[in-house]
Amino acid sequence: MPQKIAAGNWKMNGTRASLSEIQAIAEAAQNIHCTAILCPPAHLLYSAANLPGRLAIGGQNCHHAPSGAFTGDISAAQLADCGASHAIVGHSERRDGYGESDSLVRTKAQAALDSGLTPIICLGESQDQRTAGLAIEVVLAQLTGSLPDDARIIIAYEPIWAIGTGLVPTVAEITEVHDALRAQLHAIFGAAGLDISILYGGSVKPSNAQEIFAIPHVNGALVGGASLKAEDFLPIMRSLAES
């Protein structure tokens, strides 16, 4: 069975003062029956990983090489050295803003696995692609092109047009994509594909979490802004645990 996973992506937000929020989430997570992962900015990784409580820590990106002359980058091995257990790869903000291709995302996912991390592989269509009726085609092509040859992964479907906009796809739209992703994972990995967690991301908040988590093959969420504060993230975690 897929794990229920609530993952938070802090993006370029947070300072050392924010560790109190991470601590609050970590402590409360001990009494909430789902897997909690928080991905703060790199300068907080080591401190966050050493806080007491039950919280996995992830990086927001990793380079595909283990080391080298790559100014400003961070490797999967370095994330692991900080205490991280996960790494987000292929987020739309990386694909669009930095021109990351499916093949590059695949090498990053493999680098994460090679360093003992679980990659969270992000997929999602633009508003224009959704309007043109290409959402399923685009997302499945991204999935196929971004997958390593290993089922020890997490998939996050994040329609680009719903990230940080307050817009949320309909239940039918989320269902269609998650059903297609599950079928493709099953086709590629066999029975192991049925155990891969598929998260939904894009304007998830306490007020809509319960409805989203009731959708088949939605095994959790990759949460942006609502993961920055314990008062917002913990109700989402509780809704997932109760789903």
C-alpha positions in Angstrom: 0.0 0.0 0.0 1.3 3.5 -0.7 2.3 5.6 2.3 0.3 8.6 3.2 2.7 11.5 2.9 2.4 15.2 3.7 5.4 17.0 2.3 6.1 20.7 2.6 8.2 22.7 0.2 9.3 25.9 1.8 11.0 27.2 -1.4 13.1 30.3 -0.8 11.5 31.1 2.5 12.6 30.8 6.1 15.5 31.9 8.4 16.9 30.4 11.5 14.0 32.0 13.4 11.7 29.7 11.4 13.2 26.6 13.2 10.5 27.1 15.9 7.8 26.3 13.3 9.7 23.2 12.1 10.1 22.2 15.7 6.3 22.6 16.3 5.5 20.5 13.2 8.1 17.8 14.2 6.7 17.5 17.7 3.0 17.3 16.6 3.9 14.8 13.9 4.6 12.2 16.6 0.8 12.0 17.2 -0.4 12.2 13.5 -0.4 8.9 11.6 1.1 9.9 8.3 4.6 10.4 7.0 5.7 14.1 7.3 8.4 15.5 5.2 9.6 19.1 5.3 11.9 20.6 2.6 13.3 23.9 4.0 16.0 26.0 2.3 19.5 24.4 2.3 20.9 26.6 5.1 18.3 25.1 7.5 18.7 21.5 6.6 21.2 20.4 9.2 19.5 22.2 12.0 16.1 20.9 11.0 17.3 17.4 10.7 18.6 17.5 14.3 15.4 18.7 15.9 13.6 16.3 18.2 10.3 14.8 16.9 9.1 12.7 14.0 9.8 14.6 10.8 11.8 13.7 7.7 13.8 16.4 6.0 14.3 16.9 2.3 16.2 19.1 -0.1 14.4 21.1 -2.7 16.8 20.2 -5.5 20.0 18.3 -6.1 22.7 18.3 -8.7 23.1 15.1 -10.8 26.9 14.9 -10.1 28.2 13.8 -6.7 30.7 16.7 -6.5 32.6 19.1 -8.8 33.0 22.7 -10.0 29.3 23.6 -9.9 29.1 26.9 -8.1 25.9 27.4 -6.1 24.7 23.8 -6.5 24.2 21.1 -3.9 24.7 17.4 -4.4 22.5 14.6 -3.2 25.4 13.3 -1.1 25.6 16.7 0.6 21.9 16.7 1.3 22.3 13.3 2.9 25.3 14.5 4.9 23.0 17.2 6.4 20.6 14.6 7.5 18.1 14.7 4.6 16.3 11.6 3.6 14.4 13.0 0.5 15.0 15.4 -2.4 12.5 17.2 -4.6 13.5 16.9 -8.3 11.8 18.4 -11.4 9.7 21.0 -9.7 8.0 23.2 -12.3 9.9 26.2 -11.0 13.1 24.3 -11.9 11.8 23.0 -15.2 10.5 26.3 -16.4 12.9 28.8 -14.7 16.1 26.8 -15.2 15.2 24.8 -18.3 15.5 21.4 -16.7 14.5 18.6 -19.1 12.9 15.2 -18.3 16.3 13.5 -18.9 18.0 15.8 -16.4 15.3 15.2 -13.8 15.9 11.5 -14.3 19.6 11.8 -13.7 18.9 13.9 -10.6 16.4 11.3 -9.3 19.0 8.6 -9.8 21.7 10.7 -8.1 19.3 11.0 -5.1 18.8 7.2 -5.0 22.5 6.6 -5.3 23.0 8.7 -2.2 20.3 6.9 -0.2 17.7 9.6 -0.7 14.1 9.1 -1.9 13.4 11.4 -4.8 10.1 13.3 -5.0 9.6 13.6 -8.8 7.3 16.5 -9.8 5.1 16.6 -12.9 2.5 19.0 -14.1 0.9 20.8 -17.1 0.6 24.5 -17.9 -2.7 26.3 -18.2 -2.3 26.4 -22.0 -1.7 22.6 -22.1 -4.7 22.0 -19.8 -7.0 24.2 -22.0 -5.8 22.4 -25.1 -6.8 19.0 -23.6 -3.2 17.9 -23.4 -2.8 17.5 -19.6 -2.7 13.7 -19.5 -0.4 13.4 -22.5 2.0 16.0 -21.1 2.1 14.5 -17.6 2.5 10.9 -18.7 5.3 12.0 -21.0 7.0 13.8 -18.1 6.6 10.7 -16.0 8.1 8.3 -18.5 11.0 10.7 -19.3 11.8 11.5 -15.6 11.7 8.0 -14.0 14.8 6.2 -12.9 14.9 2.4 -13.2 13.8 2.1 -9.6 10.4 2.2 -7.9 11.8 3.7 -4.6 10.3 7.1 -5.5 7.5 9.5 -4.7 5.5 11.2 -7.5 4.0 14.6 -7.0 1.4 15.9 -9.6 1.4 19.7 -9.5 -0.6 21.5 -12.2 1.6 24.6 -12.9 -1.5 26.8 -13.1 -2.6 25.8 -9.6 0.7 26.5 -7.8 0.4 29.5 -5.5 -2.6 30.9 -7.4 -5.4 29.7 -5.2 -6.8 27.8 -8.2 -7.5 24.1 -7.6 -8.5 21.6 -10.3 -11.8 19.9 -9.9 -12.1 16.5 -8.3 -12.7 15.0 -11.7 -9.6 16.6 -13.1 -7.4 15.4 -10.2 -9.0 12.0 -10.4 -8.3 11.7 -14.1 -4.6 12.5 -13.8 -3.9 10.4 -10.7 -5.7 7.4 -12.2 -3.5 7.8 -15.3 -0.4 8.1 -13.3 -1.2 5.0 -11.2 -1.9 3.0 -14.4 1.4 4.1 -16.0 3.4 3.3 -12.8 1.8 -0.1 -12.7 2.6 -0.7 -16.4 6.2 0.3 -15.9 7.0 -1.2 -12.5 4.5 -4.0 -12.2 3.1 -4.6 -8.6 5.7 -2.2 -7.2 4.0 0.6 -9.1 0.9 0.1 -7.0 2.9 1.0 -3.8 4.4 4.3 -5.1 2.8 7.3 -3.3 1.3 9.9 -5.7 0.9 13.3 -4.1 -1.2 16.2 -5.3 0.2 19.7 -5.1 -1.2 23.1 -5.9 -3.0 25.5 -3.5 -3.6 22.7 -0.9 -4.8 24.3 2.3 -6.7 23.1 5.4 -10.1 24.1 3.9 -9.7 21.8 0.8 -7.4 19.0 2.1 -10.2 16.6 3.2 -11.9 16.7 -0.2 -8.6 16.2 -2.1 -7.5 13.3 0.1 -10.8 11.5 -0.5 -9.9 11.1 -4.2 -8.6 7.6 -5.2 -4.9 7.4 -5.8 -4.2 10.7 -4.0 -1.8 9.5 -1.3 -0.9 12.8 0.2 0.2 16.3 -0.8 3.2 18.4 -1.7 2.3 21.7 0.0 3.8 25.1 -0.6 2.8 28.2 1.3 0.5 26.3 3.8 3.6 24.3 5.1 5.4 27.4 6.4 3.3 27.6 9.5 2.4 24.8 11.9 -1.1 26.2 12.3 -1.7 25.6 8.6 0.3 22.5 7.9 -0.8 20.4 10.9 -4.6 20.4 9.9 -3.6 19.2 6.4 -1.6 16.4 8.0 -4.5 15.5 10.2 -6.9 15.4 7.3 -4.5 13.1 5.5 -4.2 10.8 8.5 -8.0 10.6 8.8 -8.6 9.9 5.1 
